[in-house]
Amino acid sequence: MNKKKNLDNYIKICLSIISGSILLVIIMIGSLLIFVFFFESSETTQVERRQEHVENHIKEAQKLDEIIKILEKINKNLDEREN
């Protein structure tokens, strides 16, 4: 009789561990789905990211143009001093 009671307790422990694990997985999947549906909507699309990338390149090109103009002025001033 005692052996049967130990076996019943062992089965209860195993079932508790299995059901707890399944419950944990379900909660994790549910949390992931809720996050994706409600909080990922602010994610920029690939087109928006590409547009931002192009705009960054345009801004960099403008900065480089300014730097080139400044360097040309410096060269002009140095050439005038040499003459």
C-alpha positions in Angstrom: 0.0 0.0 0.0 2.8 2.4 0.9 4.5 1.6 -2.5 1.3 2.6 -4.3 1.1 5.8 -2.4 4.7 6.7 -3.3 3.9 5.9 -6.9 0.9 8.2 -6.9 2.9 11.0 -5.4 5.6 10.5 -8.0 3.0 10.6 -10.8 1.5 13.8 -9.3 4.9 15.5 -9.2 5.6 14.5 -12.8 2.3 15.7 -14.0 2.7 19.0 -12.1 6.1 19.6 -13.7 4.8 18.8 -17.2 1.6 20.9 -16.8 3.7 23.8 -15.3 6.1 23.6 -18.2 3.2 23.6 -20.7 1.6 26.6 -18.9 4.9 28.5 -18.9 5.2 27.9 -22.7 1.7 29.0 -23.3 2.2 32.2 -21.3 5.4 33.0 -23.2 3.8 32.5 -26.6 0.8 34.6 -25.5 3.1 37.4 -24.2 5.0 37.3 -27.5 1.8 37.6 -29.5 0.5 40.4 -27.4 3.8 42.3 -27.8 3.8 41.8 -31.6 0.2 42.9 -32.1 0.2 45.9 -29.8 3.7 47.2 -29.5 5.4 46.4 -32.8 3.1 48.6 -34.8 5.4 51.6 -34.4 8.1 49.8 -36.2 9.2 51.7 -39.4 8.7 49.9 -42.6 11.5 49.0 -44.9 10.6 51.8 -47.3 10.7 54.4 -44.5 14.1 53.0 -43.4 15.4 53.2 -46.9 14.1 56.8 -47.3 15.8 57.8 -44.0 19.0 56.2 -45.3 18.9 58.2 -48.5 18.1 61.4 -46.6 21.2 60.7 -44.3 23.3 60.4 -47.4 22.0 63.7 -48.8 22.8 65.4 -45.5 26.3 63.9 -45.5 26.9 65.1 -49.1 25.8 68.6 -48.1 28.3 68.6 -45.2 31.0 67.3 -47.5 30.3 70.1 -50.0 30.6 72.7 -47.2 33.9 71.2 -46.1 35.2 71.3 -49.7 34.2 74.9 -50.0 36.0 75.8 -46.8 39.1 73.9 -47.9 39.1 75.7 -51.3 39.0 79.0 -49.4 41.9 78.0 -47.3 43.9 76.9 -50.3 43.1 80.2 -52.1 44.2 82.2 -49.0 47.4 80.2 -48.8 48.1 80.7 -52.5 47.6 84.5 -52.1 50.0 84.6 -49.2 52.7 82.8 -51.2 52.4 85.3 -54.0 
